[in-house]
Amino acid sequence: MCGVFAYAGGKKVDITPYLAHLKHRGPDHTGTYTSDGVSLGHCRLSIIDVGERSNQPMHSVSGNSVISFNGEIYNYRELKKDLEREGVRFATESDTEVILEGYERYGVDFFNKMRGMWAFVIHDRKTGELISARDAYGVKPLFYCIRGGAVYFASELRTLRSIGLSFEADPDAYRIFYNLGYFIAPQTPYKDVWKLRAGEVMSWSIKKGEVQSLARVSRYAGVAPTVATYEDAVEALDRALTESVAAHYVADVPVSLLLSGGTDSSVIAALSHKLGKRPVAYHIAIPGSEDTRYAMDIARHLGVELAVEALGEKSLLRQYEQIAQIVDEPTGDTSLIPTSLVYELIKGKSKVVLSGEGGDELFGGYGRQQLLFSHARVRRNHPMHAAFNAVMVPRAWALDTWVPLAQRARGVLLAHVVDDLLGAYLKSVRIIDYPIYYATARDALYEAYREGFEPGMRPSLVLDTVAYLANNLLYKTDNASMASSIESRVPFVDRFLATTARSVLDADPRAARGGKHILKDVLKRYIPEHLVDRVKKGFTPSLRPIRERVLADFDEAATFHLEHRDSFGVEGALVTLLESEASRAAIARKYPRFAFALITNWKLNA
C-alpha cells in the first residue's frame, strides 16, 4: 500500500515536504515527478515487483501518461496477457504499469476490467488532464481540494493540511457526523475539501482549472452463476470465495491474516488452508469476549499458527492515547482501538494482511438486517419521526428514562407498522439515541442511497454498503493498518464475488432476514458446525477500564465544542446536552460512541 500526492496549478511547487506526512504509508521508496505544471508524489510500500523498476511515479512506455497509485490490482497478470496479445509491451512486472497501459489503450473504461483496490492519479500529457479514480467499494481513500484554479490530491487529509491552505470546519458535515460517527463522501470535516466517492472517476482539466467529466466503476463484475438449487448456490459461492481469497494472495511478499473467531475471518482462514496457504493469523483478545476461544479452536482445527495479544487496561489506554496520531478524520468507532492494536502487533512481521471486512454488508450479517428486511420504501421524510422527535427532552433524566421509552415505541412502529427504510436504518445505527439534526442526517442517507444504488442491490443492504462500509469500516481499516505500514486486503470486498453473492442470495429463502446462512453453510464444509453456529459478537471493546480518563476527556471535548459551536454546528438541543454536567455523564455512560466521536474531533482540532 502506498501514499499518493498530486498537484496541478501552473506554478512550480516543491512537494517533497508534503510527502513526509505520507511516509508511514510507504516507507520503502519516495519519488516525485514534475512537468507541465503538474507534480506527482509517491511513497511506496513494495508488495508486487518489489525492485526499483516499479517505483513510482511511473511513466507509461510511450511517456504520455504518468501515475501515482495506491492499491493492488489482483488480476493484473490476466489483464497484462490480454494487452500483450494486442501488441502492448511492458517494462516491468508490476500491476501499476498494467493500469497505465490499459488506460492508454481503453481510457477510463479499462478501470471496469480491474479486480482490486485503488486510489490513483494519472497525468495524461496528451489530453492535459489529471485522471483520479477510486475503487468501486472505497477500500482506498483519496481526498482533494481546489484553491484558486489549482487542485491538490492526497491519500490523507493531514497531508493537505500540511500545505498551509486555509481549512475551515464544515458545520453541515458535522451535523451528519453527530448522528453516524463518520462523514459521507464527498463530504469531509472541512468546507471545500472533498473525498472521491467509491467508484468515482474524475477528470480535471489542467488548462481550464476545472472538473471536466465524471464516470463510475460498477460494484459488480464478471458473470453471475446459474443456480437451480440451494446446493448449487452453496457450491457457486464456495467457488467464488475461493477465487477471491486466491486473488488476494497475489504478492511478492508473505501474506498474513486476521482471525477474530467470527464467520468472515474464519472463512478466509479456511479457504486459505484449502488453497495450501500457511499464513500466520493474528488475534486481539478482548476481555469478556468468547471470540478468543473460538479463534484458538478454529486455528487448531486448520493447523494455523495463531498469535494472540490481550487488550488489557494498559494496552487499551495506550491505544486510546494514540488515536489522534492514527485517525485522519474524527470517528465514533471505538473498535478502532483494538483494530489499530492488532496492526501494531503485526508491524515488522508482515506487510500484507487479509481481513474480513465486508462480509456483513455482502450477506446481511448485522442484527439490524432483521429489522431492515421488511422495509422497501425510501423517501426523504416521514411525518411519524417529526412527531416522535418533538417530544424528546435534552436532559439527563430524559436520557435515562423518557427518551429510551419513546425510541422503543418508535422501534415497534418501524418493525410492525411503518414501511420506512431510512427511518429504520437511522434508528439502528446512530451513535446517540437522541434526534440531533435528524432531518439533516436522514437527508444525507437519502442522497447516499439514491446516488449509490445499483440495479439488483437488496434495499436492506444498500446503506450499509454505500455509507457505512465505504466511509467508516474500510476507512477505519485503512487508517489503522497504514499507521503501522501494513497493507490490509479485504477478500469480501470484491466486485467479482459481489456478482455471485447477489445471485446466490436469491436462492436462499432465509437471506431476506439476514444471518449469513449461506456463507455459514460454505464454512461448515471446512470446520465443525459447533464452531460456526454461534451468536455474532462485535469487535467493540468496553471503555469501562479507562472510564475516568474518557470522562475527563469528554468534559474537555464538550467544552471545546461549545467554545467553537459555530464552526462545528453545535446548536439547539446539542448545546443543552453538552452544557449539563449530568447530561455529559449520562452520554458517556450510555452512548460511548458519541463521546468518542467528540473526543477524537477535539484531539484532532484543538
VMD Tcl script that draws the C-alpha trace (Angstrom):
set ca {
  {0.00 0.00 0.00}
  {1.19 3.49 -0.68}
  {0.70 7.21 -0.27}
  {-0.37 9.43 -3.16}
  {0.04 13.16 -3.68}
  {-0.73 15.25 -6.76}
  {-0.84 18.93 -7.66}
  {-1.80 20.83 -10.80}
  {-1.97 24.58 -10.93}
  {0.67 26.18 -13.08}
  {3.21 27.38 -10.55}
  {6.20 25.27 -9.57}
  {5.76 23.59 -6.19}
  {8.25 21.57 -4.16}
  {6.06 18.69 -2.94}
  {8.82 16.84 -1.06}
  {7.84 18.25 2.39}
  {4.25 17.12 1.91}
  {5.32 13.55 1.25}
  {6.88 13.35 4.71}
  {3.32 13.17 6.05}
  {2.70 10.03 3.94}
  {5.91 8.19 4.77}
  {4.17 5.72 7.11}
  {2.02 4.59 4.17}
  {5.04 3.77 2.06}
  {8.41 3.65 3.82}
  {10.23 1.71 1.07}
  {10.67 4.50 -1.50}
  {9.72 8.13 -2.10}
  {9.50 9.54 -5.61}
  {8.40 12.72 -7.35}
  {7.57 13.87 -10.88}
  {7.11 17.43 -12.17}
  {6.15 18.52 -15.71}
  {3.70 20.83 -17.48}
  {2.53 22.47 -14.26}
  {1.85 19.09 -12.65}
  {3.58 17.45 -9.69}
  {3.01 13.86 -8.58}
  {4.44 12.32 -5.42}
  {4.50 8.76 -4.16}
  {5.51 6.87 -1.02}
  {5.82 3.16 -1.77}
  {5.16 0.06 0.27}
  {6.68 -2.56 -2.04}
  {4.38 -5.57 -2.47}
  {4.42 -6.59 -6.16}
  {7.59 -6.47 -8.29}
  {9.44 -5.03 -5.31}
  {12.52 -3.85 -7.23}
  {13.43 -0.30 -8.20}
  {11.99 -0.57 -11.72}
  {8.48 -0.46 -10.27}
  {8.99 2.63 -8.13}
  {6.58 5.48 -8.67}
  {5.54 7.90 -10.05}
  {5.67 5.59 -13.07}
  {5.71 6.55 -16.75}
  {3.97 4.57 -19.45}
  {6.15 3.07 -22.17}
  {5.03 5.84 -24.54}
  {5.74 8.53 -21.95}
  {2.28 10.00 -22.49}
  {0.97 9.07 -19.04}
  {2.37 9.15 -15.50}
  {0.73 7.62 -12.43}
  {0.88 7.74 -8.64}
  {-1.05 4.68 -7.46}
  {-2.15 3.37 -4.07}
  {-3.58 -0.16 -4.04}
  {-3.30 -3.52 -5.75}
  {-4.79 -4.96 -8.95}
  {-5.17 -8.68 -8.29}
  {-5.98 -9.72 -11.86}
  {-3.15 -7.70 -13.37}
  {-1.46 -10.77 -14.86}
  {-4.60 -11.73 -16.81}
  {-5.12 -8.14 -17.96}
  {-1.46 -7.92 -18.93}
  {-1.72 -11.04 -21.12}
  {-4.74 -9.58 -22.88}
  {-2.87 -6.35 -23.56}
  {0.21 -8.22 -24.76}
  {-1.92 -10.13 -27.26}
  {-2.94 -6.73 -28.60}
  {0.70 -5.73 -29.07}
  {1.33 -3.80 -25.86}
  {4.86 -4.09 -24.48}
  {5.78 -3.82 -20.80}
  {8.95 -2.76 -18.97}
  {8.09 -4.15 -15.50}
  {6.20 -6.97 -13.79}
  {4.06 -4.56 -11.78}
  {0.32 -4.07 -11.61}
  {0.92 -0.31 -11.76}
  {2.14 -0.49 -15.34}
  {-0.91 -2.54 -16.35}
  {-3.17 0.33 -15.22}
  {-1.14 2.79 -17.28}
  {-1.02 0.75 -20.48}
  {-4.65 -0.30 -20.14}
  {-5.67 3.32 -19.71}
  {-3.70 4.41 -22.77}
  {-5.45 1.77 -24.86}
  {-9.02 1.91 -23.48}
  {-9.26 5.11 -21.46}
  {-11.18 5.11 -18.18}
  {-13.30 2.16 -19.42}
  {-10.31 -0.04 -18.57}
  {-10.90 0.52 -14.87}
  {-14.06 -1.59 -15.08}
  {-11.90 -4.57 -16.01}
  {-9.82 -4.34 -12.84}
  {-10.14 -6.53 -9.75}
  {-8.67 -4.95 -6.68}
  {-8.48 -1.79 -4.60}
  {-7.17 1.51 -5.82}
  {-6.85 5.25 -5.43}
  {-4.65 6.90 -8.05}
  {-3.96 9.99 -10.09}
  {-2.81 9.80 -13.73}
  {-1.31 12.76 -15.57}
  {-2.44 12.37 -19.18}
  {0.03 14.55 -21.01}
  {-1.75 14.22 -24.37}
  {-5.13 15.48 -23.14}
  {-3.79 17.81 -20.47}
  {-5.84 16.15 -17.74}
  {-5.44 14.65 -14.31}
  {-7.48 11.45 -14.07}
  {-8.25 10.49 -10.47}
  {-10.06 7.29 -9.52}
  {-11.14 5.27 -6.50}
  {-12.14 1.59 -6.36}
  {-15.79 0.60 -6.50}
  {-16.24 -0.02 -2.77}
  {-13.91 2.67 -1.45}
  {-11.24 0.46 0.11}
  {-8.63 3.15 -0.50}
  {-9.26 6.86 0.22}
  {-8.42 9.86 -1.94}
  {-9.01 13.47 -0.87}
  {-8.82 16.63 -2.94}
  {-9.28 20.38 -2.63}
  {-9.42 23.18 -5.18}
  {-7.85 26.54 -4.47}
  {-7.58 29.37 -7.00}
  {-7.73 27.16 -10.07}
  {-5.24 24.66 -8.61}
  {-6.12 21.17 -7.45}
  {-4.43 19.08 -4.75}
  {-4.92 15.34 -4.19}
  {-3.67 13.25 -1.26}
  {-4.23 9.90 0.43}
  {-4.70 11.63 3.77}
  {-6.27 14.86 4.98}
  {-3.29 15.66 7.20}
  {-1.16 15.92 4.07}
  {-3.46 18.53 2.56}
  {-3.47 20.40 5.86}
  {0.34 20.46 5.84}
  {0.32 22.55 2.66}
  {-0.74 25.62 4.62}
  {-4.02 26.23 2.83}
  {-6.93 27.60 4.80}
  {-9.13 24.81 6.20}
  {-12.46 25.70 7.77}
  {-14.72 23.22 9.57}
  {-17.99 22.45 7.78}
  {-20.96 22.64 10.20}
  {-23.24 20.85 7.71}
  {-20.91 17.85 7.61}
  {-20.70 17.74 11.41}
  {-24.48 17.62 11.73}
  {-24.33 14.27 9.94}
  {-21.28 13.20 11.94}
  {-23.12 13.66 15.25}
  {-25.60 11.00 14.10}
  {-23.41 8.47 12.30}
  {-19.94 8.97 13.76}
  {-18.42 9.37 10.29}
  {-18.60 11.59 7.20}
  {-20.23 10.50 3.95}
  {-18.21 11.17 0.78}
  {-17.85 13.54 -0.93}
  {-18.04 15.49 2.34}
  {-15.15 15.73 4.78}
  {-14.90 17.67 8.06}
  {-13.83 20.75 6.08}
  {-15.51 23.14 3.69}
  {-14.40 22.79 0.06}
  {-12.27 19.72 0.84}
  {-13.66 16.60 -0.74}
  {-13.26 12.86 -0.83}
  {-13.78 10.92 -4.05}
  {-16.83 8.67 -3.77}
  {-16.35 4.94 -4.01}
  {-16.03 4.02 -7.68}
  {-15.72 7.61 -8.82}
  {-13.51 8.63 -11.75}
  {-12.84 12.35 -12.09}
  {-11.17 14.23 -14.92}
  {-9.54 17.58 -14.15}
  {-8.62 19.95 -16.99}
  {-5.23 21.44 -16.20}
  {-5.70 24.31 -18.68}
  {-9.22 25.25 -17.61}
  {-8.70 24.51 -13.94}
  {-12.00 22.68 -13.55}
  {-13.65 19.27 -13.44}
  {-14.36 18.09 -16.98}
  {-16.16 14.80 -16.57}
  {-17.20 12.12 -14.13}
  {-17.56 8.36 -14.53}
  {-18.27 5.45 -12.19}
  {-16.90 1.93 -11.78}
  {-19.63 -0.62 -11.02}
  {-19.62 -2.62 -7.80}
  {-20.26 -5.74 -9.89}
  {-18.05 -7.53 -12.42}
  {-17.94 -10.90 -14.12}
  {-20.77 -13.28 -14.95}
  {-23.34 -14.43 -12.39}
  {-23.51 -18.21 -11.94}
  {-26.60 -20.19 -12.87}
  {-28.05 -21.81 -9.75}
  {-31.03 -24.16 -9.93}
  {-30.93 -25.37 -6.32}
  {-29.68 -24.22 -2.95}
  {-26.87 -26.78 -3.18}
  {-25.84 -25.18 -6.49}
  {-25.79 -21.81 -4.75}
  {-23.55 -23.05 -1.93}
  {-21.15 -24.59 -4.44}
  {-21.10 -21.42 -6.57}
  {-20.42 -19.26 -3.52}
  {-17.66 -21.59 -2.32}
  {-16.02 -21.35 -5.72}
  {-16.32 -17.54 -5.89}
  {-15.00 -17.09 -2.34}
  {-12.05 -19.38 -3.06}
  {-11.24 -17.41 -6.21}
  {-11.37 -14.12 -4.32}
  {-9.16 -15.36 -1.48}
  {-6.68 -16.78 -4.00}
  {-6.61 -13.45 -5.84}
  {-5.88 -11.59 -2.63}
  {-2.78 -13.71 -2.06}
  {-1.16 -12.24 -5.19}
  {2.01 -10.70 -3.78}
  {5.79 -10.98 -3.84}
  {5.95 -10.81 -0.03}
  {4.40 -13.07 2.66}
  {0.70 -12.62 3.44}
  {-0.86 -12.96 6.93}
  {-4.46 -12.77 8.12}
  {-6.62 -11.60 10.99}
  {-8.66 -14.25 12.80}
  {-11.30 -12.86 15.14}
  {-13.13 -16.16 15.53}
  {-16.19 -14.83 13.69}
  {-17.63 -16.17 10.43}
  {-15.93 -13.83 7.97}
  {-12.33 -14.16 9.14}
  {-12.88 -17.91 9.64}
  {-13.98 -18.27 6.01}
  {-10.77 -16.57 4.88}
  {-8.68 -18.81 7.14}
  {-10.47 -21.97 5.98}
  {-10.15 -21.16 2.30}
  {-6.50 -20.17 2.76}
  {-5.95 -23.66 4.17}
  {-7.87 -25.14 1.22}
  {-5.53 -23.27 -1.17}
  {-2.46 -24.68 0.57}
  {-1.51 -21.36 2.16}
  {0.07 -21.30 5.60}
  {-0.30 -17.75 6.87}
  {0.28 -16.62 10.43}
  {-3.01 -15.44 11.95}
  {-3.32 -12.61 14.47}
  {-5.98 -12.07 17.13}
  {-6.79 -9.46 19.78}
  {-8.31 -10.93 22.96}
  {-10.98 -8.55 24.25}
  {-11.91 -9.07 27.93}
  {-15.32 -10.69 28.39}
  {-15.50 -11.98 24.81}
  {-15.66 -15.66 23.85}
  {-14.11 -14.88 20.46}
  {-10.62 -15.88 21.60}
  {-11.70 -19.42 22.45}
  {-13.34 -19.79 19.04}
  {-10.33 -18.31 17.25}
  {-7.99 -20.75 19.03}
  {-10.24 -23.73 18.24}
  {-10.53 -22.76 14.58}
  {-6.79 -22.18 14.26}
  {-6.12 -25.54 15.89}
  {-8.55 -27.32 13.56}
  {-6.98 -25.72 10.46}
  {-3.39 -26.04 11.66}
  {-2.92 -22.26 11.57}
  {-0.32 -20.53 13.72}
  {-2.20 -18.01 15.90}
  {-0.56 -15.02 17.61}
  {-2.74 -13.58 20.39}
  {-2.44 -10.17 22.02}
  {-4.58 -9.29 25.04}
  {-6.36 -5.94 25.16}
  {-5.66 -5.22 28.80}
  {-6.17 -1.94 30.61}
  {-2.64 -0.71 29.87}
  {-2.78 -1.51 26.15}
  {-6.33 -0.12 25.94}
  {-5.20 3.17 27.46}
  {-2.06 3.30 25.31}
  {-4.02 2.82 22.06}
  {-6.67 5.27 23.20}
  {-3.97 7.90 23.74}
  {-2.58 7.31 20.25}
  {-5.86 7.70 18.37}
  {-5.15 11.26 17.23}
  {-1.97 10.02 15.54}
  {-3.84 7.19 13.80}
  {-7.10 8.70 12.54}
  {-7.30 11.26 9.76}
  {-10.94 12.20 10.37}
  {-12.74 12.14 13.73}
  {-14.66 8.93 14.36}
  {-17.21 7.43 16.70}
  {-15.99 3.89 16.09}
  {-14.32 2.65 19.27}
  {-13.33 -0.59 17.52}
  {-10.52 1.48 16.04}
  {-8.69 0.82 19.33}
  {-8.33 -2.99 19.03}
  {-8.05 -2.74 15.23}
  {-5.07 -0.41 15.43}
  {-3.57 -2.54 18.21}
  {-3.63 -5.72 16.12}
  {-1.87 -3.98 13.24}
  {0.69 -2.59 15.64}
  {1.26 -6.19 16.79}
  {1.90 -7.25 13.19}
  {4.16 -4.31 12.29}
  {7.57 -5.51 11.14}
  {6.37 -9.11 10.81}
  {4.19 -8.89 7.71}
  {3.49 -6.28 5.04}
  {0.18 -7.74 3.87}
  {-2.78 -8.90 5.99}
  {-6.14 -10.35 4.90}
  {-9.12 -9.04 6.85}
  {-12.81 -9.99 6.95}
  {-14.43 -6.58 6.45}
  {-17.35 -6.58 4.03}
  {-18.90 -9.95 4.80}
  {-21.74 -8.43 6.81}
  {-22.53 -5.89 4.10}
  {-22.46 -8.51 1.36}
  {-24.56 -11.15 3.13}
  {-26.64 -9.22 5.69}
  {-24.78 -10.16 8.83}
  {-25.74 -7.28 11.10}
  {-28.53 -7.72 13.64}
  {-30.32 -4.71 12.15}
  {-30.91 -6.67 8.95}
  {-33.73 -8.49 10.72}
  {-35.46 -5.12 11.03}
  {-34.48 -3.73 7.64}
  {-35.58 -6.68 5.50}
  {-39.26 -5.71 5.89}
  {-38.65 -2.15 4.65}
  {-38.51 -1.25 0.98}
  {-39.84 2.31 0.81}
  {-37.19 5.00 0.56}
  {-38.34 8.58 0.95}
  {-36.70 11.76 2.12}
  {-39.09 12.48 5.02}
  {-41.66 10.72 7.16}
  {-44.17 12.51 9.44}
  {-44.02 9.86 12.18}
  {-40.44 10.81 13.05}
  {-41.25 14.51 13.29}
  {-43.88 13.67 15.90}
  {-41.52 11.47 17.94}
  {-38.65 13.95 17.71}
  {-40.88 16.75 19.00}
  {-41.38 15.05 22.38}
  {-37.71 14.39 23.10}
  {-36.14 16.21 26.06}
  {-32.39 17.03 26.15}
  {-31.95 16.46 29.89}
  {-30.06 13.84 31.88}
  {-33.21 12.34 33.43}
  {-34.79 12.07 29.98}
  {-31.75 10.28 28.55}
  {-32.18 7.63 31.24}
  {-35.98 7.22 31.11}
  {-38.21 9.09 28.71}
  {-36.01 9.07 25.58}
  {-35.38 5.28 25.62}
  {-39.12 4.62 26.11}
  {-40.06 6.86 23.20}
  {-37.40 5.30 20.99}
  {-38.63 1.80 21.82}
  {-42.12 2.87 20.77}
  {-40.66 4.22 17.54}
  {-38.89 0.90 17.00}
  {-42.13 -1.07 17.45}
  {-43.87 1.04 14.82}
  {-40.95 0.66 12.42}
  {-40.88 -3.09 12.93}
  {-44.59 -3.80 12.54}
  {-46.49 -0.86 11.03}
  {-44.43 1.67 9.08}
  {-42.51 0.89 5.88}
  {-39.64 3.35 6.17}
  {-36.18 2.06 5.30}
  {-34.30 5.28 6.09}
  {-36.02 5.71 9.45}
  {-35.37 2.10 10.42}
  {-31.72 2.34 9.39}
  {-31.06 5.61 11.21}
  {-32.81 4.26 14.32}
  {-30.42 1.28 14.25}
  {-27.09 2.95 13.60}
  {-26.94 6.42 15.08}
  {-24.39 6.91 17.83}
  {-26.72 8.70 20.23}
  {-30.36 7.78 20.75}
  {-31.48 11.38 20.54}
  {-32.68 13.23 17.41}
  {-29.80 15.66 16.89}
  {-30.20 17.16 13.40}
  {-32.40 14.21 12.47}
  {-33.65 15.72 9.20}
  {-30.09 16.55 8.08}
  {-28.85 13.01 8.76}
  {-31.86 11.46 7.07}
  {-31.40 13.68 4.02}
  {-27.74 12.62 3.77}
  {-28.70 8.94 3.87}
  {-31.38 9.53 1.25}
  {-28.83 11.10 -1.08}
  {-26.32 8.30 -0.38}
  {-28.96 5.69 -1.21}
  {-30.08 7.47 -4.37}
  {-26.54 8.07 -5.58}
  {-25.15 4.65 -4.66}
  {-27.95 2.26 -5.59}
  {-27.26 -0.13 -8.46}
  {-29.83 -2.45 -10.09}
  {-30.08 -5.78 -8.29}
  {-28.98 -4.47 -4.89}
  {-31.17 -5.55 -1.97}
  {-32.66 -2.39 -0.40}
  {-31.85 -3.62 3.11}
  {-28.13 -3.86 2.25}
  {-27.70 -0.63 0.28}
  {-26.96 1.85 3.08}
  {-24.52 -0.43 4.87}
  {-22.66 -0.80 1.57}
  {-22.67 2.76 0.23}
  {-22.49 4.65 3.55}
  {-21.13 2.58 6.44}
  {-18.72 0.24 4.64}
  {-17.09 2.85 2.41}
  {-17.00 5.77 4.83}
  {-16.46 4.12 8.21}
  {-15.41 0.47 8.21}
  {-12.94 0.49 5.31}
  {-11.67 3.96 6.17}
  {-11.01 2.86 9.76}
  {-9.15 -0.20 8.49}
  {-7.04 1.91 6.13}
  {-6.09 4.35 8.92}
  {-5.31 1.59 11.42}
  {-3.26 -0.57 9.06}
  {-1.36 2.23 7.33}
  {-0.34 3.74 10.66}
  {1.79 0.58 11.01}
  {2.86 0.50 7.33}
  {0.73 -2.58 6.61}
  {-1.43 -3.28 3.58}
  {-4.85 -4.57 4.62}
  {-6.67 -6.61 1.96}
  {-10.38 -7.43 2.11}
  {-11.38 -10.52 0.05}
  {-15.11 -9.97 0.72}
  {-14.92 -6.52 -0.84}
  {-14.53 -7.84 -4.36}
  {-16.51 -6.92 -7.48}
  {-16.48 -10.46 -8.88}
  {-17.51 -12.03 -5.59}
  {-20.31 -9.46 -5.24}
  {-21.85 -10.60 -8.52}
  {-22.01 -14.18 -7.26}
  {-23.25 -13.13 -3.81}
  {-26.10 -11.15 -5.34}
  {-27.11 -14.22 -7.35}
  {-26.86 -16.89 -4.64}
  {-28.77 -14.84 -2.06}
  {-31.79 -15.13 -4.34}
  {-31.55 -18.91 -3.93}
  {-31.61 -18.73 -0.12}
  {-35.11 -18.21 1.31}
  {-33.58 -17.21 4.66}
  {-31.41 -14.46 3.19}
  {-34.02 -11.72 3.49}
  {-33.82 -11.91 7.28}
  {-30.05 -11.70 7.41}
  {-27.82 -14.07 9.35}
  {-25.41 -15.05 6.56}
  {-26.85 -18.56 6.43}
  {-25.44 -19.46 3.02}
  {-21.99 -18.15 3.97}
  {-22.06 -20.25 7.12}
  {-23.06 -23.30 5.09}
  {-19.94 -22.79 2.99}
  {-17.84 -22.55 6.16}
  {-19.33 -25.78 7.53}
  {-17.61 -27.59 4.68}
  {-14.27 -26.81 6.34}
  {-14.71 -26.52 10.11}
  {-17.03 -28.24 12.64}
  {-20.58 -26.97 12.86}
  {-20.33 -26.02 16.53}
  {-17.60 -23.53 15.64}
  {-19.85 -21.90 13.03}
  {-23.31 -21.67 14.62}
  {-22.77 -19.10 17.34}
  {-24.09 -15.71 18.39}
  {-22.47 -12.83 16.49}
  {-20.14 -10.70 18.60}
  {-18.91 -7.27 17.66}
  {-15.31 -6.07 17.82}
  {-16.12 -3.12 20.07}
  {-14.28 -3.03 23.40}
  {-15.71 -1.61 26.60}
  {-14.06 1.64 27.66}
  {-15.07 0.98 31.27}
  {-11.47 0.16 32.42}
  {-10.38 3.68 31.40}
  {-13.71 5.33 32.23}
  {-12.23 8.12 34.36}
  {-9.87 9.17 31.58}
  {-12.66 9.06 28.99}
  {-14.96 11.13 31.23}
  {-12.25 13.75 31.74}
  {-11.57 13.91 28.01}
  {-15.27 14.10 27.20}
  {-15.64 17.09 29.54}
  {-12.74 18.78 27.71}
  {-14.25 17.87 24.34}
  {-17.70 19.17 25.31}
  {-16.20 22.48 26.43}
  {-14.20 22.71 23.20}
  {-17.28 22.15 21.05}
  {-19.29 24.72 22.99}
  {-16.50 27.27 22.59}
  {-16.42 26.60 18.83}
  {-20.12 25.96 18.34}
  {-20.40 27.93 15.11}
  {-17.55 26.01 13.47}
  {-18.85 22.56 14.44}
  {-22.59 23.09 14.10}
  {-23.34 22.89 17.82}
  {-26.86 24.29 18.21}
  {-30.18 23.81 19.97}
  {-30.58 20.59 21.95}
  {-26.93 19.68 21.45}
  {-25.91 22.80 23.36}
  {-28.20 21.79 26.23}
  {-26.80 18.26 26.27}
  {-23.18 19.42 26.35}
  {-23.65 22.24 28.86}
  {-25.12 19.99 31.55}
  {-22.61 18.06 33.65}
  {-25.28 15.46 34.41}
  {-26.14 15.06 30.72}
  {-22.48 14.65 29.81}
  {-22.11 11.89 32.41}
  {-25.22 10.15 31.06}
  {-23.92 10.40 27.49}
  {-20.51 8.98 28.39}
  {-22.20 6.07 30.17}
  {-24.97 5.26 27.67}
  {-23.51 6.46 24.36}
  {-19.73 5.90 24.39}
  {-19.52 6.12 20.59}
  {-20.91 9.67 20.68}
  {-18.49 10.61 23.44}
  {-15.63 9.04 21.48}
  {-16.66 10.98 18.36}
  {-16.42 14.31 20.15}
  {-13.17 13.30 21.87}
  {-11.45 12.41 18.59}
  {-12.68 15.63 16.97}
  {-11.34 17.64 19.89}
  {-7.97 15.88 19.78}
  {-7.64 16.44 16.03}
  {-8.66 20.10 16.04}
  {-7.70 21.56 19.42}
}
mol new
graphics top color blue
foreach p $ca { graphics top sphere $p radius 0.5 }
foreach p [lrange $ca 0 end-1] q [lrange $ca 1 end] { graphics top cylinder $p $q radius 0.2 }
display resetview
